[in-house]
Amino acid sequence: MAKPTGFMDYKRVENGNVPPLERICNFKEFHPKLDEKARREQAARCMNCGVPMCQSAIKLAGMVTGCPLHNYIPEWNDALFNGQYDMAAWRLLKTSSFPEFTGRVCPALCEKACNLGNPVVECPQSGCIETTFNGPVTVHDNELYIIEKAFETGYMKPEVPAHRSGKKVAVIGAGPAGLAAADWLNRRGHNVTVFEREDKAGGLLMYGIPNMKLDKKIVDRRIELMKAEGVEFIFNADVGRSYSASQIMQDFDAIALCCGAKKARALAAAGVDTKGVMFAVDFLKAVTKSVIATSGALEKIGIEPANKQISQMLVQDFGIEVEGKDVVIVGGGDTGNDCCGSAIRLGCKSVTQIEMMPCPPVERAANNPWPQWPKTLKVDYGAEESIAKFGHDPRVYETTVKEVISENGHITAVRTVEVEFQTVDGKRQLVEKAGTEKTLPCDLLLVAAGFVGCEEYTAQAFGTELGPRGTVLTPEVVSIRPSGYSTTADYSASPNGYATSVKKIFTAGDMHRGQSLVVWAIAEGRECARQIDSFLLEK
């Protein structure tokens, strides 16, 4: 235990936040870190619970709470508090492949399960319900501090395997699942080649998450480290189209399909086939490419890129105009929020975020107790910036787009209608509310309504089967242990293991489990790698 009285001595203090009106002036990360003394105090709050729910990844009421990677959180909090930074990094990296990514973009399932996060307790004297310990341990921020300290001090250096197995593994897709699988297999001594259809590695880490949440230099830093450790990357390799799947089958002993679930859900509205309507994933990719191109050109002459220059690059290279435009986003999740923050930085005239679900409660409902995942309202950075710039929350609940209105082939407005869920003929259906239609001006409509599975062509090129959710099937049930576990208890991060119906082909990440979090993709990549390793050792 870091400090027996730490949870009483120190209040929860998160990393800082650059004020909204200041941070929207650029695409830089905006969470300044606490100093060393303050960070060690935050680590001191960890109680090293007898049953550390933070690392449990337990499923309650249909949702997971606790870390899917089963990180040794109390251990590295103790090391952090005591200033043993190398020890903290060693224990963190034992279970987590890329803490610099999850420490930035993970929604911190660990913190939702922290015992200090239990929001209420009954006072034995009065019987009143009172708040307890000022919130959970800052696990998310502590994790980021540990890994960045490791890079800063030189602890993170290439570790090339002393011996090679002679086995060759192809990983298709350089997103978080593919990178995690490649990293783990390379450390086991196998020769790993990653095939990526984009010009850079990272998948959604590179082109799906905006720069202000995850600076792309952080992704590049990790890729360079993996290259130095022996992982080979082949870019612009669209396997199943421009690159032969059959050749890969011939050349490699095992293959991991980790292509994500990038098939976006279409908007069911009249008139969507018009200019100015696009999927959020395509918009965010174009914005990030413009940020990288602008920054790369100007940094050579020592000039910081301005948002206006990035906006101009976006128009020049992709024909997407945001400055001075009315932007409407369909979808209230993380992707919609990222679109909101990006549109504001690019100078939009207004932004509206439409969500068909009801607005969540501010406090936990009685049927949503700790340690369940809290189904409560959160104001993420994009909404916070909209409130600061435009004076109101951009989100509109229980609403959907009914029709897209256009003139001369370009969108000019959307017609919305309020909706609610009703039971019709024994089935729960979304029903329009009569007389609630509204018309909103709209120059750019971004569809962030989720994904319906992987893009089929790569899976089909390898002869693997797809299930009803559009993901690659893994019919064989396999019980395995999570990476780094010393226990002999059976464990499976996936209900069906990772081997497909085609010999020597495996799958992991969103392509396997469907649209999910970065931390789940990394967990799946590691577990898939373990199964591939066992397969190769048996050959």
ZAPAKE-945565 format. One record per residue (C-alpha): residue number from 0; residue in three letters; x, y, z. Coordinates in steps of 0.25 Angstrom, whole numbers, plus 5000, padded with zeros to 4 digits. Each point is the difference from the previous one (the first is absolute). Layout:
% residues N
REC   pos   code   east   north     up
REC   NUM    ALA      X       Y      Z
...
% end
This chain:
% residues 539
REC   pos   code   east   north     up
REC     0    MET   5000    5000   5000
REC     1    ALA   5006    5013   4996
REC     2    LYS   4996    5008   5012
REC     3    PRO   4990    4995   5010
REC     4    THR   4993    5013   5002
REC     5    GLY   5002    5005   4986
REC     6    PHE   4986    5000   4996
REC     7    MET   4996    5008   5012
REC     8    ASP   5012    5010   4999
REC     9    TYR   4999    5004   4986
REC    10    LYS   4988    5004   4991
REC    11    ARG   4999    4995   4986
REC    12    VAL   5007    5010   4990
REC    13    GLU   4999    4997   4985
REC    14    ASN   5010    5005   4990
REC    15    GLY   4997    5014   4996
REC    16    ASN   4991    5005   4989
REC    17    VAL   5004    5012   4990
REC    18    PRO   4987    5009   5000
REC    19    PRO   4991    4997   4989
REC    20    LEU   5001    5014   4993
REC    21    GLU   5015    4999   5000
REC    22    ARG   5002    4985   4996
REC    23    ILE   4991    5001   4988
REC    24    CYS   5010    5009   4993
REC    25    ASN   5008    4988   4997
REC    26    PHE   5000    4985   4998
REC    27    LYS   5010    4997   5012
REC    28    GLU   4998    4991   5012
REC    29    PHE   4994    5009   5011
REC    30    HIS   5002    4992   5013
REC    31    PRO   5012    5005   5007
REC    32    LYS   5006    4990   5010
REC    33    LEU   5002    5002   5015
REC    34    ASP   5014    5001   5005
REC    35    GLU   5007    4988   5007
REC    36    LYS   4996    5004   5014
REC    37    ALA   4985    5001   4997
REC    38    ARG   5000    4987   4991
REC    39    ARG   5006    4992   5011
REC    40    GLU   4990    5005   5010
REC    41    GLN   4989    4995   4990
REC    42    ALA   5007    4987   5000
REC    43    ALA   5000    5000   5015
REC    44    ARG   4984    5000   5000
REC    45    CYS   5000    4985   4995
REC    46    MET   4996    4991   5011
REC    47    ASN   5005    4987   4994
REC    48    CYS   4987    4994   5003
REC    49    GLY   4998    4985   5003
REC    50    VAL   4992    4999   4988
REC    51    PRO   5005    5010   4990
REC    52    MET   4987    5002   4992
REC    53    CYS   5008    5010   4991
REC    54    GLN   5007    4988   4993
REC    55    SER   4989    4991   4999
REC    56    ALA   4993    5003   4987
REC    57    ILE   4987    4994   5006
REC    58    LYS   4987    5000   4992
REC    59    LEU   4988    5006   5008
REC    60    ALA   4987    5003   4995
REC    61    GLY   5005    4997   4986
REC    62    MET   5012    5010   5000
REC    63    VAL   5014    4998   5004
REC    64    THR   5006    5008   5012
REC    65    GLY   5015    4998   5003
REC    66    CYS   5012    5000   4991
REC    67    PRO   4999    4989   4989
REC    68    LEU   5016    4999   5000
REC    69    HIS   4999    4996   5015
REC    70    ASN   5011    5010   5003
REC    71    TYR   5008    4999   5013
REC    72    ILE   4994    5013   5004
REC    73    PRO   5003    5000   5015
REC    74    GLU   5014    4995   4998
REC    75    TRP   5004    5011   4991
REC    76    ASN   4993    5011   5008
REC    77    ASP   5009    4995   5012
REC    78    ALA   5012    5001   4991
REC    79    LEU   4996    5014   4995
REC    80    PHE   4998    5005   5014
REC    81    ASN   5013    4995   5005
REC    82    GLY   5007    5007   4988
REC    83    GLN   5004    4986   4994
REC    84    TYR   4997    5004   4986
REC    85    ASP   5007    4989   4992
REC    86    MET   4993    4990   5009
REC    87    ALA   4987    5007   4997
REC    88    ALA   5002    4999   4985
REC    89    TRP   5005    4985   5001
REC    90    ARG   4987    4996   5007
REC    91    LEU   4991    5009   4991
REC    92    LEU   5006    4994   4987
REC    93    LYS   4999    4986   5005
REC    94    THR   4985    5001   4996
REC    95    SER   4999    5012   4992
REC    96    SER   5006    5001   4986
REC    97    PHE   4997    5015   4998
REC    98    PRO   4998    5008   5013
REC    99    GLU   5003    5013   4992
REC   100    PHE   4987    4998   4992
REC   101    THR   4991    4995   5010
REC   102    GLY   5005    5010   5010
REC   103    ARG   4994    5011   4990
REC   104    VAL   4988    4994   4994
REC   105    CYS   4995    4989   5009
REC   106    PRO   4987    5003   5007
REC   107    ALA   5006    4994   5013
REC   108    LEU   4992    4988   5003
REC   109    CYS   5009    4998   5011
REC   110    GLU   4996    5013   5007
REC   111    LYS   4985    4996   4999
REC   112    ALA   5003    4988   5008
REC   113    CYS   5010    5006   5010
REC   114    ASN   4995    4998   5015
REC   115    LEU   5002    5015   5002
REC   116    GLY   4990    5003   4989
REC   117    ASN   4989    4994   5008
REC   118    PRO   4992    5013   5001
REC   119    VAL   4991    4998   5012
REC   120    VAL   5001    4993   5014
REC   121    GLU   4989    5000   5011
REC   122    CYS   5004    5007   5013
REC   123    PRO   4999    4990   5011
REC   124    GLN   4996    5011   5010
REC   125    SER   4990    5008   4992
REC   126    GLY   4996    4990   4989
REC   127    CYS   5002    5011   4990
REC   128    ILE   5007    4997   4987
REC   129    GLU   5013    5007   4998
REC   130    THR   5011    5002   4990
REC   131    THR   5013    4993   5003
REC   132    PHE   5014    5002   4995
REC   133    ASN   5000    5011   4990
REC   134    GLY   5000    4990   4988
REC   135    PRO   5008    4989   4994
REC   136    VAL   5015    4999   4999
REC   137    THR   5005    5008   4988
REC   138    VAL   5005    4986   4994
REC   139    HIS   4999    5006   4985
REC   140    ASP   5009    5012   5003
REC   141    ASN   5010    4991   5009
REC   142    GLU   5001    4991   4988
REC   143    LEU   5003    5011   4990
REC   144    TYR   5011    5006   5010
REC   145    ILE   5007    4986   5002
REC   146    ILE   5001    4997   4985
REC   147    GLU   5004    5015   4996
REC   148    LYS   5011    4999   5012
REC   149    ALA   5005    4987   4994
REC   150    PHE   5002    5007   4986
REC   151    GLU   5006    5012   5006
REC   152    THR   5010    4993   5009
REC   153    GLY   5004    4990   4989
REC   154    TYR   4994    4988   5006
REC   155    MET   4992    4998   4987
REC   156    LYS   5011    4995   4991
REC   157    PRO   4999    4989   4989
REC   158    GLU   5001    4986   5005
REC   159    VAL   5003    4990   4989
REC   160    PRO   4997    4986   5003
REC   161    ALA   5013    4992   5002
REC   162    HIS   4995    4988   4992
REC   163    ARG   4991    4999   4988
REC   164    SER   4990    4988   4998
REC   165    GLY   5001    5000   4985
REC   166    LYS   4985    5001   4999
REC   167    LYS   4994    5011   4992
REC   168    VAL   4987    5007   5004
REC   169    ALA   4992    5010   4992
REC   170    VAL   4991    5010   5007
REC   171    ILE   4990    5007   4991
REC   172    GLY   4997    5014   5005
REC   173    ALA   5008    5009   5009
REC   174    GLY   4989    5005   5009
REC   175    PRO   5001    4997   5015
REC   176    ALA   4997    4986   4999
REC   177    GLY   5009    4997   4989
REC   178    LEU   5012    5008   5007
REC   179    ALA   4997    4993   5013
REC   180    ALA   5001    4986   4993
REC   181    ALA   5012    5004   4992
REC   182    ASP   5007    5005   5013
REC   183    TRP   4997    4988   5008
REC   184    LEU   5004    4990   4989
REC   185    ASN   5013    5007   4997
REC   186    ARG   5004    4999   5015
REC   187    ARG   4997    4985   4999
REC   188    GLY   5011    5000   4989
REC   189    HIS   4991    4998   4988
REC   190    ASN   5003    5008   4987
REC   191    VAL   4988    5009   4999
REC   192    THR   4996    5009   4988
REC   193    VAL   4988    5009   5001
REC   194    PHE   4993    5004   4987
REC   195    GLU   4992    5013   5001
REC   196    ARG   4992    5006   4989
REC   197    GLU   5002    5015   5004
REC   198    ASP   5013    5007   4999
REC   199    LYS   5002    5000   5015
REC   200    ALA   4998    4990   5011
REC   201    GLY   4990    5002   5011
REC   202    GLY   4987    4997   4994
REC   203    LEU   4989    5008   5008
REC   204    LEU   5012    5005   5009
REC   205    MET   5005    5008   4988
REC   206    TYR   4988    5003   4992
REC   207    GLY   4988    4998   5009
REC   208    ILE   5004    5008   5012
REC   209    PRO   5003    5015   4999
REC   210    ASN   5014    5005   5002
REC   211    MET   4995    5008   5013
REC   212    LYS   4997    4987   5007
REC   213    LEU   5012    4992   4995
REC   214    ASP   5011    5007   4993
REC   215    LYS   5005    4992   4988
REC   216    LYS   5014    5002   5004
REC   217    ILE   4997    4991   5012
REC   218    VAL   4995    4989   4990
REC   219    ASP   5012    5002   4991
REC   220    ARG   5010    4999   5012
REC   221    ARG   4994    4986   5004
REC   222    ILE   5001    4995   4985
REC   223    GLU   5015    5004   4999
REC   224    LEU   5002    4992   5013
REC   225    MET   4993    4988   4994
REC   226    LYS   5008    5001   4988
REC   227    ALA   5013    5001   5008
REC   228    GLU   4996    4987   5007
REC   229    GLY   4998    4993   4987
REC   230    VAL   4986    5001   4995
REC   231    GLU   4998    5003   4985
REC   232    PHE   4990    5009   4995
REC   233    ILE   4995    5001   4986
REC   234    PHE   4991    5012   4997
REC   235    ASN   4990    5003   4989
REC   236    ALA   4997    4985   4999
REC   237    ASP   4985    4998   4998
REC   238    VAL   5000    4985   5003
REC   239    GLY   4989    4993   4991
REC   240    ARG   5000    5011   4990
REC   241    SER   5014    5006   4996
REC   242    TYR   5008    4990   5008
REC   243    SER   4998    4984   4999
REC   244    ALA   4994    4993   5011
REC   245    SER   5004    4987   4994
REC   246    GLN   5014    5004   4999
REC   247    ILE   5000    5003   5015
REC   248    MET   4994    4986   5003
REC   249    GLN   5011    4994   4992
REC   250    ASP   5011    5008   5007
REC   251    PHE   4996    5000   5015
REC   252    ASP   4998    4989   5011
REC   253    ALA   4989    5008   5006
REC   254    ILE   4991    5012   4997
REC   255    ALA   4992    5010   5009
REC   256    LEU   4989    5007   4994
REC   257    CYS   4999    5013   5008
REC   258    CYS   4993    5010   4990
REC   259    GLY   4990    5006   5009
REC   260    ALA   4985    5002   4999
REC   261    LYS   5000    5012   4990
REC   262    LYS   4987    4998   4993
REC   263    ALA   4992    5012   5004
REC   264    ARG   4986    4999   5003
REC   265    ALA   4992    5008   4989
REC   266    LEU   4990    5011   5004
REC   267    ALA   4985    4995   4997
REC   268    ALA   4995    5014   4995
REC   269    ALA   4995    5005   4987
REC   270    GLY   5009    5007   4991
REC   271    VAL   5013    4996   5006
REC   272    ASP   5007    4998   4987
REC   273    THR   5004    5014   4998
REC   274    LYS   5013    5008   5001
REC   275    GLY   5003    5005   5014
REC   276    VAL   4996    4987   5007
REC   277    MET   5011    4991   5005
REC   278    PHE   5004    4989   5010
REC   279    ALA   5007    5006   5012
REC   280    VAL   5012    4990   4999
REC   281    ASP   5003    5005   4986
REC   282    PHE   4999    5015   5005
REC   283    LEU   5009    4997   5012
REC   284    LYS   5010    4993   4991
REC   285    ALA   5001    5012   4991
REC   286    VAL   5001    5010   5011
REC   287    THR   5012    4992   5006
REC   288    LYS   5007    4999   4986
REC   289    SER   4998    5015   4999
REC   290    VAL   5006    5002   5014
REC   291    ILE   5012    4991   4997
REC   292    ALA   5002    5006   4986
REC   293    THR   4999    5015   5005
REC   294    SER   5009    4997   5012
REC   295    GLY   5010    4993   4993
REC   296    ALA   5002    5011   4989
REC   297    LEU   5000    5011   5010
REC   298    GLU   5009    4994   5011
REC   299    LYS   5011    4999   4990
REC   300    ILE   5001    5016   5001
REC   301    GLY   4997    5001   5015
REC   302    ILE   4985    5004   4998
REC   303    GLU   4989    4995   5008
REC   304    PRO   4988    4996   4992
REC   305    ALA   4987    5009   5001
REC   306    ASN   4986    4994   5000
REC   307    LYS   4997    5008   4988
REC   308    GLN   5012    4994   4992
REC   309    ILE   4995    4986   5004
REC   310    SER   4986    5004   4995
REC   311    GLN   5005    5004   4987
REC   312    MET   5008    4988   4998
REC   313    LEU   4987    4992   5003
REC   314    VAL   4993    5007   4989
REC   315    GLN   5012    4999   4990
REC   316    ASP   5003    4985   5002
REC   317    PHE   4986    4995   5004
REC   318    GLY   4990    5010   4995
REC   319    ILE   4994    5001   5014
REC   320    GLU   4996    5014   5005
REC   321    VAL   4997    5002   5014
REC   322    GLU   5004    5015   5003
REC   323    GLY   4987    5008   5001
REC   324    LYS   4991    4988   4998
REC   325    ASP   4989    4994   5008
REC   326    VAL   5004    4986   5004
REC   327    VAL   4990    4989   5005
REC   328    ILE   5005    4987   5006
REC   329    VAL   4992    4988   5001
REC   330    GLY   5005    4992   5012
REC   331    GLY   5002    5003   5014
REC   332    GLY   5012    4991   5003
REC   333    ASP   5015    5003   5000
REC   334    THR   5001    5001   4985
REC   335    GLY   4989    5010   5000
REC   336    ASN   5007    5008   5011
REC   337    ASP   5013    4999   4992
REC   338    CYS   4993    5006   4988
REC   339    CYS   4995    5011   5008
REC   340    GLY   5013    5004   5006
REC   341    SER   5007    4999   4986
REC   342    ALA   4989    5009   4994
REC   343    ILE   5001    5011   5010
REC   344    ARG   5015    5000   4998
REC   345    LEU   4998    5001   4985
REC   346    GLY   4991    5013   5002
REC   347    CYS   4986    4994   4998
REC   348    LYS   4988    5010   5001
REC   349    SER   4992    4991   5009
REC   350    VAL   5000    4985   5004
REC   351    THR   4989    4991   5004
REC   352    GLN   5001    4986   5005
REC   353    ILE   4988    4991   4999
REC   354    GLU   4998    4988   5009
REC   355    MET   4988    4991   4999
REC   356    MET   5001    4995   5014
REC   357    PRO   4995    5007   5012
REC   358    CYS   5009    5009   5008
REC   359    PRO   5006    4992   5011
REC   360    PRO   4998    5004   5015
REC   361    VAL   5011    5009   5007
REC   362    GLU   5001    4991   5011
REC   363    ARG   5000    4984   5001
REC   364    ALA   4986    4995   4999
REC   365    ALA   4996    4990   5012
REC   366    ASN   5000    4988   4990
REC   367    ASN   5015    5004   4996
REC   368    PRO   5008    4999   5013
REC   369    TRP   5015    5000   5001
REC   370    PRO   5008    4992   4995
REC   371    GLN   4992    4999   4987
REC   372    TRP   5004    5009   4989
REC   373    PRO   4993    5014   5003
REC   374    LYS   4989    5003   4990
REC   375    THR   5001    5015   5003
REC   376    LEU   5001    5013   4992
REC   377    LYS   5014    5004   4997
REC   378    VAL   5004    5013   4993
REC   379    ASP   5012    4996   4992
REC   380    TYR   5010    5010   4994
REC   381    GLY   4992    5003   4987
REC   382    ALA   4987    5003   5007
REC   383    GLU   5008    5008   5010
REC   384    GLU   5006    5008   4989
REC   385    SER   4987    5002   4993
REC   386    ILE   4994    5006   5013
REC   387    ALA   5012    5009   5001
REC   388    LYS   5000    5005   4986
REC   389    PHE   4985    5000   4996
REC   390    GLY   4993    5001   5014
REC   391    HIS   4993    4987   5000
REC   392    ASP   5002    4985   5000
REC   393    PRO   5000    4994   4986
REC   394    ARG   4993    4988   5003
REC   395    VAL   4985    4997   4997
REC   396    TYR   4994    4988   5006
REC   397    GLU   4989    4990   4995
REC   398    THR   5001    5006   4986
REC   399    THR   5004    4995   4986
REC   400    VAL   5002    5005   4986
REC   401    LYS   4987    4997   4992
REC   402    GLU   5004    5007   4987
REC   403    VAL   5012    5007   4993
REC   404    ILE   4997    5012   4993
REC   405    SER   5008    5004   4988
REC   406    GLU   5002    5011   4989
REC   407    ASN   5008    4998   4987
REC   408    GLY   5005    4987   5006
REC   409    HIS   5005    5005   5013
REC   410    ILE   4994    4999   5014
REC   411    THR   4994    5013   5005
REC   412    ALA   4992    4995   5012
REC   413    VAL   4995    4987   5008
REC   414    ARG   4986    4997   5005
REC   415    THR   5000    4994   5013
REC   416    VAL   4989    4993   5008
REC   417    GLU   4999    4996   5015
REC   418    VAL   5000    4985   5003
REC   419    GLU   4997    4990   5011
REC   420    PHE   5001    4986   5003
REC   421    GLN   4986    4992   5001
REC   422    THR   4996    4986   5000
REC   423    VAL   4993    4997   4987
REC   424    ASP   4994    4986   4998
REC   425    GLY   5009    4995   5011
REC   426    LYS   5013    5006   4994
REC   427    ARG   5007    5012   5005
REC   428    GLN   5000    5010   4988
REC   429    LEU   5005    5015   4998
REC   430    VAL   4987    5008   4997
REC   431    GLU   4999    5014   4995
REC   432    LYS   4993    5010   5009
REC   433    ALA   4989    5007   4991
REC   434    GLY   5001    5015   4999
REC   435    THR   5015    5001   5004
REC   436    GLU   5006    5003   4987
REC   437    LYS   5011    5011   4999
REC   438    THR   5009    5005   4989
REC   439    LEU   5014    5003   5003
REC   440    PRO   5010    5008   4990
REC   441    CYS   5011    4990   4996
REC   442    ASP   5012    5001   4991
REC   443    LEU   5007    4988   5005
REC   444    LEU   4993    4987   5006
REC   445    LEU   5010    4991   5007
REC   446    VAL   4994    4986   5002
REC   447    ALA   5006    4994   5013
REC   448    ALA   4990    4989   5002
REC   449    GLY   5009    4989   5003
REC   450    PHE   5005    4988   4992
REC   451    VAL   4994    4987   4995
REC   452    GLY   5012    4991   4999
REC   453    CYS   5013    4999   4992
REC   454    GLU   5002    5003   4985
REC   455    GLU   4997    4986   4994
REC   456    TYR   5011    4999   4989
REC   457    THR   5012    4997   5008
REC   458    ALA   4993    4989   5009
REC   459    GLN   4994    4994   4987
REC   460    ALA   5014    5000   4993
REC   461    PHE   5005    4991   5011
REC   462    GLY   4987    4991   4999
REC   463    THR   4996    5003   5014
REC   464    GLU   4985    5001   5004
REC   465    LEU   4992    5012   5005
REC   466    GLY   4990    4999   5011
REC   467    PRO   4986    5008   5001
REC   468    ARG   5007    5012   5006
REC   469    GLY   5010    5001   4988
REC   470    THR   5012    4995   5008
REC   471    VAL   5009    4988   4997
REC   472    LEU   4995    4988   5007
REC   473    THR   5009    4992   5009
REC   474    PRO   4992    4987   5003
REC   475    GLU   5010    4992   5009
REC   476    VAL   4998    5003   5014
REC   477    VAL   5014    5002   5007
REC   478    SER   5003    5003   5015
REC   479    ILE   5013    5007   5001
REC   480    ARG   5007    5009   5011
REC   481    PRO   5002    5015   4999
REC   482    SER   5014    5005   4997
REC   483    GLY   5009    5001   5012
REC   484    TYR   4991    4991   5009
REC   485    SER   5007    4990   5009
REC   486    THR   4987    4994   5004
REC   487    THR   4995    4986   4994
REC   488    ALA   4986    5005   4999
REC   489    ASP   4994    4999   4986
REC   490    TYR   4996    5013   4994
REC   491    SER   4995    5005   4987
REC   492    ALA   4999    5015   4996
REC   493    SER   4991    4995   4988
REC   494    PRO   4989    4990   5001
REC   495    ASN   5005    4992   4988
REC   496    GLY   5015    5001   5000
REC   497    TYR   5007    5006   4988
REC   498    ALA   5002    4989   4990
REC   499    THR   4991    5001   4987
REC   500    SER   4995    4988   4992
REC   501    VAL   5012    5001   4991
REC   502    LYS   5012    4993   5005
REC   503    LYS   5012    5010   5005
REC   504    ILE   4991    5012   4999
REC   505    PHE   4996    5008   5012
REC   506    THR   4992    5013   5003
REC   507    ALA   5000    5010   5011
REC   508    GLY   4995    5014   5004
REC   509    ASP   4987    5007   4994
REC   510    MET   5001    4990   4988
REC   511    HIS   4997    4989   5010
REC   512    ARG   4992    5006   5011
REC   513    GLY   4993    5012   4993
REC   514    GLN   5002    5015   5002
REC   515    SER   5006    5002   5014
REC   516    LEU   5011    5007   5008
REC   517    VAL   5015    5001   4997
REC   518    VAL   5003    4993   5013
REC   519    TRP   4991    4988   4996
REC   520    ALA   5007    5000   4986
REC   521    ILE   5014    4999   5007
REC   522    ALA   4995    4989   5010
REC   523    GLU   4995    4992   4988
REC   524    GLY   5013    5002   4992
REC   525    ARG   5008    4995   5012
REC   526    GLU   4991    4988   5002
REC   527    CYS   4999    4997   4985
REC   528    ALA   5016    5000   5000
REC   529    ARG   5000    4990   5011
REC   530    GLN   4991    4991   4992
REC   531    ILE   5009    5001   4988
REC   532    ASP   5012    4998   5008
REC   533    SER   4994    4987   5005
REC   534    PHE   4996    4996   4986
REC   535    LEU   5014    5002   4995
REC   536    LEU   5007    4993   5011
REC   537    GLU   4992    4988   4997
REC   538    LYS   5003    4999   4985
% end
